[in-house]
Amino acid sequence: MDEQKQLILLATPVMTQERFAELTGLTEGQVRGMIEKGHLPSLKVGKPRLVNIALLSKDAMEQENW
């Protein structure tokens, strides 16, 4: 992935479950299951439920003592 795409990915506060699955190599079903079990933060924006990348990043940085 080139640097410009990485910067866009990091600046995105939410993304679709499908896109998150594509970028992580997980299946859409795995992503959906992680959201349902509370292992992956999400929020509902309109009809779709989106992965909350901002909260996921925040939680990861706090756990790793950035």
mmCIF file of the N, C-alpha and C atoms, coordinates in Angstrom:
data_MODEL
# 
_entry.id   MODEL 
# 
loop_
_atom_site.group_PDB 
_atom_site.id 
_atom_site.type_symbol 
_atom_site.label_atom_id 
_atom_site.label_alt_id 
_atom_site.label_comp_id 
_atom_site.label_asym_id 
_atom_site.label_entity_id 
_atom_site.label_seq_id 
_atom_site.pdbx_PDB_ins_code 
_atom_site.Cartn_x 
_atom_site.Cartn_y 
_atom_site.Cartn_z 
_atom_site.occupancy 
_atom_site.B_iso_or_equiv 
_atom_site.pdbx_formal_charge 
_atom_site.auth_seq_id 
_atom_site.auth_comp_id 
_atom_site.auth_asym_id 
_atom_site.auth_atom_id 
_atom_site.pdbx_PDB_model_num 
ATOM 1   N N  . MET A 1 1  ? 0.857   -1.179  0.000  1.00 0.00 ? 1  MET A N  1 
ATOM 2   C CA . MET A 1 1  ? 0.000   0.000   0.000  1.00 0.00 ? 1  MET A CA 1 
ATOM 3   C C  . MET A 1 1  ? 0.896   1.233   0.000  1.00 0.00 ? 1  MET A C  1 
ATOM 4   N N  . ASP A 1 2  ? 0.631   2.182   -0.878 1.00 0.00 ? 2  ASP A N  1 
ATOM 5   C CA . ASP A 1 2  ? 1.489   3.361   -0.933 1.00 0.00 ? 2  ASP A CA 1 
ATOM 6   C C  . ASP A 1 2  ? 1.160   4.322   0.213  1.00 0.00 ? 2  ASP A C  1 
ATOM 7   N N  . GLU A 1 3  ? 2.067   5.282   0.443  1.00 0.00 ? 3  GLU A N  1 
ATOM 8   C CA . GLU A 1 3  ? 1.946   6.183   1.588  1.00 0.00 ? 3  GLU A CA 1 
ATOM 9   C C  . GLU A 1 3  ? 0.649   6.992   1.567  1.00 0.00 ? 3  GLU A C  1 
ATOM 10  N N  . GLN A 1 4  ? 0.223   7.454   0.407  1.00 0.00 ? 4  GLN A N  1 
ATOM 11  C CA . GLN A 1 4  ? -1.004  8.250   0.323  1.00 0.00 ? 4  GLN A CA 1 
ATOM 12  C C  . GLN A 1 4  ? -2.211  7.420   0.771  1.00 0.00 ? 4  GLN A C  1 
ATOM 13  N N  . LYS A 1 5  ? -2.300  6.177   0.362  1.00 0.00 ? 5  LYS A N  1 
ATOM 14  C CA . LYS A 1 5  ? -3.411  5.322   0.774  1.00 0.00 ? 5  LYS A CA 1 
ATOM 15  C C  . LYS A 1 5  ? -3.355  5.054   2.270  1.00 0.00 ? 5  LYS A C  1 
ATOM 16  N N  . GLN A 1 6  ? -2.173  4.892   2.833  1.00 0.00 ? 6  GLN A N  1 
ATOM 17  C CA . GLN A 1 6  ? -2.040  4.659   4.263  1.00 0.00 ? 6  GLN A CA 1 
ATOM 18  C C  . GLN A 1 6  ? -2.525  5.880   5.041  1.00 0.00 ? 6  GLN A C  1 
ATOM 19  N N  . LEU A 1 7  ? -2.193  7.069   4.595  1.00 0.00 ? 7  LEU A N  1 
ATOM 20  C CA . LEU A 1 7  ? -2.620  8.278   5.287  1.00 0.00 ? 7  LEU A CA 1 
ATOM 21  C C  . LEU A 1 7  ? -4.130  8.424   5.243  1.00 0.00 ? 7  LEU A C  1 
ATOM 22  N N  . ILE A 1 8  ? -4.731  8.101   4.134  1.00 0.00 ? 8  ILE A N  1 
ATOM 23  C CA . ILE A 1 8  ? -6.186  8.178   4.023  1.00 0.00 ? 8  ILE A CA 1 
ATOM 24  C C  . ILE A 1 8  ? -6.823  7.160   4.958  1.00 0.00 ? 8  ILE A C  1 
ATOM 25  N N  . LEU A 1 9  ? -6.290  5.959   5.004  1.00 0.00 ? 9  LEU A N  1 
ATOM 26  C CA . LEU A 1 9  ? -6.820  4.925   5.876  1.00 0.00 ? 9  LEU A CA 1 
ATOM 27  C C  . LEU A 1 9  ? -6.748  5.365   7.335  1.00 0.00 ? 9  LEU A C  1 
ATOM 28  N N  . LEU A 1 10 ? -5.643  5.938   7.760  1.00 0.00 ? 10 LEU A N  1 
ATOM 29  C CA . LEU A 1 10 ? -5.483  6.364   9.143  1.00 0.00 ? 10 LEU A CA 1 
ATOM 30  C C  . LEU A 1 10 ? -6.390  7.537   9.495  1.00 0.00 ? 10 LEU A C  1 
ATOM 31  N N  . ALA A 1 11 ? -6.738  8.351   8.529  1.00 0.00 ? 11 ALA A N  1 
ATOM 32  C CA . ALA A 1 11 ? -7.562  9.526   8.792  1.00 0.00 ? 11 ALA A CA 1 
ATOM 33  C C  . ALA A 1 11 ? -9.060  9.225   8.721  1.00 0.00 ? 11 ALA A C  1 
ATOM 34  N N  . THR A 1 12 ? -9.427  8.026   8.352  1.00 0.00 ? 12 THR A N  1 
ATOM 35  C CA . THR A 1 12 ? -10.830 7.670   8.211  1.00 0.00 ? 12 THR A CA 1 
ATOM 36  C C  . THR A 1 12 ? -11.404 7.273   9.566  1.00 0.00 ? 12 THR A C  1 
ATOM 37  N N  . PRO A 1 13 ? -12.409 8.025   10.092 1.00 0.00 ? 13 PRO A N  1 
ATOM 38  C CA . PRO A 1 13 ? -12.939 7.682   11.418 1.00 0.00 ? 13 PRO A CA 1 
ATOM 39  C C  . PRO A 1 13 ? -13.834 6.444   11.428 1.00 0.00 ? 13 PRO A C  1 
ATOM 40  N N  . VAL A 1 14 ? -14.487 6.131   10.315 1.00 0.00 ? 14 VAL A N  1 
ATOM 41  C CA . VAL A 1 14 ? -15.345 4.940   10.216 1.00 0.00 ? 14 VAL A CA 1 
ATOM 42  C C  . VAL A 1 14 ? -15.203 4.342   8.824  1.00 0.00 ? 14 VAL A C  1 
ATOM 43  N N  . MET A 1 15 ? -15.514 3.056   8.703  1.00 0.00 ? 15 MET A N  1 
ATOM 44  C CA . MET A 1 15 ? -15.550 2.434   7.375  1.00 0.00 ? 15 MET A CA 1 
ATOM 45  C C  . MET A 1 15 ? -16.531 1.277   7.397  1.00 0.00 ? 15 MET A C  1 
ATOM 46  N N  . THR A 1 16 ? -16.959 0.890   6.219  1.00 0.00 ? 16 THR A N  1 
ATOM 47  C CA . THR A 1 16 ? -17.924 -0.201  6.124  1.00 0.00 ? 16 THR A CA 1 
ATOM 48  C C  . THR A 1 16 ? -17.289 -1.501  6.596  1.00 0.00 ? 16 THR A C  1 
ATOM 49  N N  . GLN A 1 17 ? -18.147 -2.411  7.007  1.00 0.00 ? 17 GLN A N  1 
ATOM 50  C CA . GLN A 1 17 ? -17.666 -3.727  7.420  1.00 0.00 ? 17 GLN A CA 1 
ATOM 51  C C  . GLN A 1 17 ? -16.980 -4.438  6.252  1.00 0.00 ? 17 GLN A C  1 
ATOM 52  N N  . GLU A 1 18 ? -17.519 -4.248  5.068  1.00 0.00 ? 18 GLU A N  1 
ATOM 53  C CA . GLU A 1 18 ? -16.946 -4.880  3.880  1.00 0.00 ? 18 GLU A CA 1 
ATOM 54  C C  . GLU A 1 18 ? -15.532 -4.378  3.612  1.00 0.00 ? 18 GLU A C  1 
ATOM 55  N N  . ARG A 1 19 ? -15.343 -3.072  3.708  1.00 0.00 ? 19 ARG A N  1 
ATOM 56  C CA . ARG A 1 19 ? -14.016 -2.488  3.453  1.00 0.00 ? 19 ARG A CA 1 
ATOM 57  C C  . ARG A 1 19 ? -13.033 -2.914  4.539  1.00 0.00 ? 19 ARG A C  1 
ATOM 58  N N  . PHE A 1 20 ? -13.482 -2.939  5.797  1.00 0.00 ? 20 PHE A N  1 
ATOM 59  C CA . PHE A 1 20 ? -12.613 -3.368  6.894  1.00 0.00 ? 20 PHE A CA 1 
ATOM 60  C C  . PHE A 1 20 ? -12.177 -4.814  6.671  1.00 0.00 ? 20 PHE A C  1 
ATOM 61  N N  . ALA A 1 21 ? -13.113 -5.666  6.256  1.00 0.00 ? 21 ALA A N  1 
ATOM 62  C CA . ALA A 1 21 ? -12.790 -7.061  5.975  1.00 0.00 ? 21 ALA A CA 1 
ATOM 63  C C  . ALA A 1 21 ? -11.755 -7.161  4.863  1.00 0.00 ? 21 ALA A C  1 
ATOM 64  N N  . GLU A 1 22 ? -11.947 -6.385  3.818  1.00 0.00 ? 22 GLU A N  1 
ATOM 65  C CA . GLU A 1 22 ? -11.021 -6.387  2.681  1.00 0.00 ? 22 GLU A CA 1 
ATOM 66  C C  . GLU A 1 22 ? -9.614  -5.984  3.113  1.00 0.00 ? 22 GLU A C  1 
ATOM 67  N N  . LEU A 1 23 ? -9.507  -4.948  3.931  1.00 0.00 ? 23 LEU A N  1 
ATOM 68  C CA . LEU A 1 23 ? -8.199  -4.437  4.342  1.00 0.00 ? 23 LEU A CA 1 
ATOM 69  C C  . LEU A 1 23 ? -7.495  -5.327  5.364  1.00 0.00 ? 23 LEU A C  1 
ATOM 70  N N  . THR A 1 24 ? -8.266  -6.045  6.168  1.00 0.00 ? 24 THR A N  1 
ATOM 71  C CA . THR A 1 24 ? -7.666  -6.875  7.215  1.00 0.00 ? 24 THR A CA 1 
ATOM 72  C C  . THR A 1 24 ? -7.491  -8.329  6.818  1.00 0.00 ? 24 THR A C  1 
ATOM 73  N N  . GLY A 1 25 ? -8.128  -8.747  5.730  1.00 0.00 ? 25 GLY A N  1 
ATOM 74  C CA . GLY A 1 25 ? -8.048  -10.141 5.314  1.00 0.00 ? 25 GLY A CA 1 
ATOM 75  C C  . GLY A 1 25 ? -9.048  -11.038 6.033  1.00 0.00 ? 25 GLY A C  1 
ATOM 76  N N  . LEU A 1 26 ? -9.941  -10.448 6.810  1.00 0.00 ? 26 LEU A N  1 
ATOM 77  C CA . LEU A 1 26 ? -11.001 -11.203 7.464  1.00 0.00 ? 26 LEU A CA 1 
ATOM 78  C C  . LEU A 1 26 ? -12.183 -11.325 6.514  1.00 0.00 ? 26 LEU A C  1 
ATOM 79  N N  . THR A 1 27 ? -13.074 -12.258 6.815  1.00 0.00 ? 27 THR A N  1 
ATOM 80  C CA . THR A 1 27 ? -14.294 -12.340 6.025  1.00 0.00 ? 27 THR A CA 1 
ATOM 81  C C  . THR A 1 27 ? -15.297 -11.336 6.590  1.00 0.00 ? 27 THR A C  1 
ATOM 82  N N  . GLU A 1 28 ? -16.304 -11.010 5.803  1.00 0.00 ? 28 GLU A N  1 
ATOM 83  C CA . GLU A 1 28 ? -17.349 -10.108 6.284  1.00 0.00 ? 28 GLU A CA 1 
ATOM 84  C C  . GLU A 1 28 ? -18.078 -10.728 7.471  1.00 0.00 ? 28 GLU A C  1 
ATOM 85  N N  . GLY A 1 29 ? -18.252 -12.034 7.445  1.00 0.00 ? 29 GLY A N  1 
ATOM 86  C CA . GLY A 1 29 ? -18.893 -12.732 8.562  1.00 0.00 ? 29 GLY A CA 1 
ATOM 87  C C  . GLY A 1 29 ? -18.082 -12.631 9.845  1.00 0.00 ? 29 GLY A C  1 
ATOM 88  N N  . GLN A 1 30 ? -16.755 -12.728 9.725  1.00 0.00 ? 30 GLN A N  1 
ATOM 89  C CA . GLN A 1 30 ? -15.896 -12.592 10.901 1.00 0.00 ? 30 GLN A CA 1 
ATOM 90  C C  . GLN A 1 30 ? -15.991 -11.185 11.481 1.00 0.00 ? 30 GLN A C  1 
ATOM 91  N N  . VAL A 1 31 ? -15.978 -10.190 10.619 1.00 0.00 ? 31 VAL A N  1 
ATOM 92  C CA . VAL A 1 31 ? -16.090 -8.803  11.074 1.00 0.00 ? 31 VAL A CA 1 
ATOM 93  C C  . VAL A 1 31 ? -17.432 -8.589  11.754 1.00 0.00 ? 31 VAL A C  1 
ATOM 94  N N  . ARG A 1 32 ? -18.493 -9.062  11.151 1.00 0.00 ? 32 ARG A N  1 
ATOM 95  C CA . ARG A 1 32 ? -19.831 -8.935  11.727 1.00 0.00 ? 32 ARG A CA 1 
ATOM 96  C C  . ARG A 1 32 ? -19.894 -9.615  13.102 1.00 0.00 ? 32 ARG A C  1 
ATOM 97  N N  . GLY A 1 33 ? -19.308 -10.805 13.205 1.00 0.00 ? 33 GLY A N  1 
ATOM 98  C CA . GLY A 1 33 ? -19.279 -11.524 14.476 1.00 0.00 ? 33 GLY A CA 1 
ATOM 99  C C  . GLY A 1 33 ? -18.493 -10.777 15.540 1.00 0.00 ? 33 GLY A C  1 
ATOM 100 N N  . MET A 1 34 ? -17.374 -10.182 15.155 1.00 0.00 ? 34 MET A N  1 
ATOM 101 C CA . MET A 1 34 ? -16.563 -9.412  16.105 1.00 0.00 ? 34 MET A CA 1 
ATOM 102 C C  . MET A 1 34 ? -17.339 -8.207  16.616 1.00 0.00 ? 34 MET A C  1 
ATOM 103 N N  . ILE A 1 35 ? -18.108 -7.580  15.749 1.00 0.00 ? 35 ILE A N  1 
ATOM 104 C CA . ILE A 1 35 ? -18.937 -6.443  16.153 1.00 0.00 ? 35 ILE A CA 1 
ATOM 105 C C  . ILE A 1 35 ? -20.033 -6.913  17.097 1.00 0.00 ? 35 ILE A C  1 
ATOM 106 N N  . GLU A 1 36 ? -20.712 -8.007  16.750 1.00 0.00 ? 36 GLU A N  1 
ATOM 107 C CA . GLU A 1 36 ? -21.808 -8.522  17.575 1.00 0.00 ? 36 GLU A CA 1 
ATOM 108 C C  . GLU A 1 36 ? -21.334 -8.932  18.962 1.00 0.00 ? 36 GLU A C  1 
ATOM 109 N N  . LYS A 1 37 ? -20.096 -9.451  19.069 1.00 0.00 ? 37 LYS A N  1 
ATOM 110 C CA . LYS A 1 37 ? -19.546 -9.877  20.359 1.00 0.00 ? 37 LYS A CA 1 
ATOM 111 C C  . LYS A 1 37 ? -18.902 -8.729  21.134 1.00 0.00 ? 37 LYS A C  1 
ATOM 112 N N  . GLY A 1 38 ? -18.832 -7.550  20.519 1.00 0.00 ? 38 GLY A N  1 
ATOM 113 C CA . GLY A 1 38 ? -18.252 -6.397  21.192 1.00 0.00 ? 38 GLY A CA 1 
ATOM 114 C C  . GLY A 1 38 ? -16.743 -6.315  21.107 1.00 0.00 ? 38 GLY A C  1 
ATOM 115 N N  . HIS A 1 39 ? -16.129 -7.116  20.237 1.00 0.00 ? 39 HIS A N  1 
ATOM 116 C CA . HIS A 1 39 ? -14.670 -7.107  20.087 1.00 0.00 ? 39 HIS A CA 1 
ATOM 117 C C  . HIS A 1 39 ? -14.179 -6.044  19.108 1.00 0.00 ? 39 HIS A C  1 
ATOM 118 N N  . LEU A 1 40 ? -15.089 -5.479  18.363 1.00 0.00 ? 40 LEU A N  1 
ATOM 119 C CA . LEU A 1 40 ? -14.754 -4.476  17.356 1.00 0.00 ? 40 LEU A CA 1 
ATOM 120 C C  . LEU A 1 40 ? -15.743 -3.330  17.501 1.00 0.00 ? 40 LEU A C  1 
ATOM 121 N N  . PRO A 1 41 ? -15.255 -2.100  17.759 1.00 0.00 ? 41 PRO A N  1 
ATOM 122 C CA . PRO A 1 41 ? -16.177 -0.983  17.967 1.00 0.00 ? 41 PRO A CA 1 
ATOM 123 C C  . PRO A 1 41 ? -16.886 -0.594  16.671 1.00 0.00 ? 41 PRO A C  1 
ATOM 124 N N  . SER A 1 42 ? -18.141 -0.223  16.811 1.00 0.00 ? 42 SER A N  1 
ATOM 125 C CA . SER A 1 42 ? -18.913 0.169   15.640 1.00 0.00 ? 42 SER A CA 1 
ATOM 126 C C  . SER A 1 42 ? -19.922 1.225   16.035 1.00 0.00 ? 42 SER A C  1 
ATOM 127 N N  . LEU A 1 43 ? -20.503 1.827   15.024 1.00 0.00 ? 43 LEU A N  1 
ATOM 128 C CA . LEU A 1 43 ? -21.599 2.754   15.248 1.00 0.00 ? 43 LEU A CA 1 
ATOM 129 C C  . LEU A 1 43 ? -22.509 2.715   14.048 1.00 0.00 ? 43 LEU A C  1 
ATOM 130 N N  . LYS A 1 44 ? -23.757 3.029   14.310 1.00 0.00 ? 44 LYS A N  1 
ATOM 131 C CA . LYS A 1 44 ? -24.751 3.001   13.242 1.00 0.00 ? 44 LYS A CA 1 
ATOM 132 C C  . LYS A 1 44 ? -24.875 4.408   12.682 1.00 0.00 ? 44 LYS A C  1 
ATOM 133 N N  . VAL A 1 45 ? -24.667 4.521   11.392 1.00 0.00 ? 45 VAL A N  1 
ATOM 134 C CA . VAL A 1 45 ? -24.807 5.794   10.687 1.00 0.00 ? 45 VAL A CA 1 
ATOM 135 C C  . VAL A 1 45 ? -25.830 5.559   9.589  1.00 0.00 ? 45 VAL A C  1 
ATOM 136 N N  . GLY A 1 46 ? -27.045 6.042   9.827  1.00 0.00 ? 46 GLY A N  1 
ATOM 137 C CA . GLY A 1 46 ? -28.120 5.724   8.888  1.00 0.00 ? 46 GLY A CA 1 
ATOM 138 C C  . GLY A 1 46 ? -28.475 4.263   9.032  1.00 0.00 ? 46 GLY A C  1 
ATOM 139 N N  . LYS A 1 47 ? -28.571 3.553   7.943  1.00 0.00 ? 47 LYS A N  1 
ATOM 140 C CA . LYS A 1 47 ? -28.916 2.133   7.989  1.00 0.00 ? 47 LYS A CA 1 
ATOM 141 C C  . LYS A 1 47 ? -27.711 1.234   8.290  1.00 0.00 ? 47 LYS A C  1 
ATOM 142 N N  . PRO A 1 48 ? -26.546 1.474   7.682  1.00 0.00 ? 48 PRO A N  1 
ATOM 143 C CA . PRO A 1 48 ? -25.438 0.530   7.905  1.00 0.00 ? 48 PRO A CA 1 
ATOM 144 C C  . PRO A 1 48 ? -24.754 0.710   9.266  1.00 0.00 ? 48 PRO A C  1 
ATOM 145 N N  . ARG A 1 49 ? -24.198 -0.380  9.765  1.00 0.00 ? 49 ARG A N  1 
ATOM 146 C CA . ARG A 1 49 ? -23.363 -0.341  10.957 1.00 0.00 ? 49 ARG A CA 1 
ATOM 147 C C  . ARG A 1 49 ? -21.916 -0.299  10.472 1.00 0.00 ? 49 ARG A C  1 
ATOM 148 N N  . LEU A 1 50 ? -21.170 0.736   10.873 1.00 0.00 ? 50 LEU A N  1 
ATOM 149 C CA . LEU A 1 50 ? -19.801 0.960   10.405 1.00 0.00 ? 50 LEU A CA 1 
ATOM 150 C C  . LEU A 1 50 ? -18.794 0.639   11.494 1.00 0.00 ? 50 LEU A C  1 
ATOM 151 N N  . VAL A 1 51 ? -17.621 0.188   11.099 1.00 0.00 ? 51 VAL A N  1 
ATOM 152 C CA . VAL A 1 51 ? -16.529 -0.048  12.045 1.00 0.00 ? 51 VAL A CA 1 
ATOM 153 C C  . VAL A 1 51 ? -15.974 1.303   12.451 1.00 0.00 ? 51 VAL A C  1 
ATOM 154 N N  . ASN A 1 52 ? -15.862 1.519   13.755 1.00 0.00 ? 52 ASN A N  1 
ATOM 155 C CA . ASN A 1 52 ? -15.366 2.780   14.298 1.00 0.00 ? 52 ASN A CA 1 
ATOM 156 C C  . ASN A 1 52 ? -13.839 2.717   14.368 1.00 0.00 ? 52 ASN A C  1 
ATOM 157 N N  . ILE A 1 53 ? -13.189 3.129   13.301 1.00 0.00 ? 53 ILE A N  1 
ATOM 158 C CA . ILE A 1 53 ? -11.731 3.071   13.199 1.00 0.00 ? 53 ILE A CA 1 
ATOM 159 C C  . ILE A 1 53 ? -11.072 4.013   14.212 1.00 0.00 ? 53 ILE A C  1 
ATOM 160 N N  . ALA A 1 54 ? -11.680 5.168   14.447 1.00 0.00 ? 54 ALA A N  1 
ATOM 161 C CA . ALA A 1 54 ? -11.110 6.130   15.396 1.00 0.00 ? 54 ALA A CA 1 
ATOM 162 C C  . ALA A 1 54 ? -11.029 5.525   16.791 1.00 0.00 ? 54 ALA A C  1 
ATOM 163 N N  . LEU A 1 55 ? -12.108 4.894   17.256 1.00 0.00 ? 55 LEU A N  1 
ATOM 164 C CA . LEU A 1 55 ? -12.106 4.285   18.583 1.00 0.00 ? 55 LEU A CA 1 
ATOM 165 C C  . LEU A 1 55 ? -11.192 3.068   18.626 1.00 0.00 ? 55 LEU A C  1 
ATOM 166 N N  . LEU A 1 56 ? -11.165 2.289   17.564 1.00 0.00 ? 56 LEU A N  1 
ATOM 167 C CA . LEU A 1 56 ? -10.272 1.137   17.491 1.00 0.00 ? 56 LEU A CA 1 
ATOM 168 C C  . LEU A 1 56 ? -8.815  1.586   17.608 1.00 0.00 ? 56 LEU A C  1 
ATOM 169 N N  . SER A 1 57 ? -8.453  2.656   16.915 1.00 0.00 ? 57 SER A N  1 
ATOM 170 C CA . SER A 1 57 ? -7.088  3.196   16.976 1.00 0.00 ? 57 SER A CA 1 
ATOM 171 C C  . SER A 1 57 ? -6.777  3.727   18.370 1.00 0.00 ? 57 SER A C  1 
ATOM 172 N N  . LYS A 1 58 ? -7.712  4.460   18.957 1.00 0.00 ? 58 LYS A N  1 
ATOM 173 C CA . LYS A 1 58 ? -7.526  5.009   20.304 1.00 0.00 ? 58 LYS A CA 1 
ATOM 174 C C  . LYS A 1 58 ? -7.299  3.886   21.307 1.00 0.00 ? 58 LYS A C  1 
ATOM 175 N N  . ASP A 1 59 ? -8.148  2.862   21.266 1.00 0.00 ? 59 ASP A N  1 
ATOM 176 C CA . ASP A 1 59 ? -8.027  1.747   22.190 1.00 0.00 ? 59 ASP A CA 1 
ATOM 177 C C  . ASP A 1 59 ? -6.694  1.007   21.997 1.00 0.00 ? 59 ASP A C  1 
ATOM 178 N N  . ALA A 1 60 ? -6.282  0.841   20.755 1.00 0.00 ? 60 ALA A N  1 
ATOM 179 C CA . ALA A 1 60 ? -5.011  0.161   20.483 1.00 0.00 ? 60 ALA A CA 1 
ATOM 180 C C  . ALA A 1 60 ? -3.838  0.951   21.025 1.00 0.00 ? 60 ALA A C  1 
ATOM 181 N N  . MET A 1 61 ? -3.857  2.267   20.857 1.00 0.00 ? 61 MET A N  1 
ATOM 182 C CA . MET A 1 61 ? -2.750  3.084   21.362 1.00 0.00 ? 61 MET A CA 1 
ATOM 183 C C  . MET A 1 61 ? -2.704  3.079   22.883 1.00 0.00 ? 61 MET A C  1 
ATOM 184 N N  . GLU A 1 62 ? -3.857  3.069   23.524 1.00 0.00 ? 62 GLU A N  1 
ATOM 185 C CA . GLU A 1 62 ? -3.886  3.032   24.980 1.00 0.00 ? 62 GLU A CA 1 
ATOM 186 C C  . GLU A 1 62 ? -3.366  1.702   25.515 1.00 0.00 ? 62 GLU A C  1 
ATOM 187 N N  . GLN A 1 63 ? -3.695  0.603   24.847 1.00 0.00 ? 63 GLN A N  1 
ATOM 188 C CA . GLN A 1 63 ? -3.245  -0.713  25.283 1.00 0.00 ? 63 GLN A CA 1 
ATOM 189 C C  . GLN A 1 63 ? -1.749  -0.890  25.094 1.00 0.00 ? 63 GLN A C  1 
ATOM 190 N N  . GLU A 1 64 ? -1.194  -0.271  24.098 1.00 0.00 ? 64 GLU A N  1 
ATOM 191 C CA . GLU A 1 64 ? 0.231   -0.430  23.793 1.00 0.00 ? 64 GLU A CA 1 
ATOM 192 C C  . GLU A 1 64 ? 1.092   0.677   24.408 1.00 0.00 ? 64 GLU A C  1 
ATOM 193 N N  . ASN A 1 65 ? 0.481   1.530   25.208 1.00 0.00 ? 65 ASN A N  1 
ATOM 194 C CA . ASN A 1 65 ? 1.208   2.623   25.862 1.00 0.00 ? 65 ASN A CA 1 
ATOM 195 C C  . ASN A 1 65 ? 1.982   3.493   24.891 1.00 0.00 ? 65 ASN A C  1 
ATOM 196 N N  . TRP A 1 66 ? 1.283   3.954   23.849 1.00 0.00 ? 66 TRP A N  1 
ATOM 197 C CA . TRP A 1 66 ? 1.915   4.825   22.859 1.00 0.00 ? 66 TRP A CA 1 
ATOM 198 C C  . TRP A 1 66 ? 2.279   6.068   23.552 1.00 0.00 ? 66 TRP A C  1 
# 
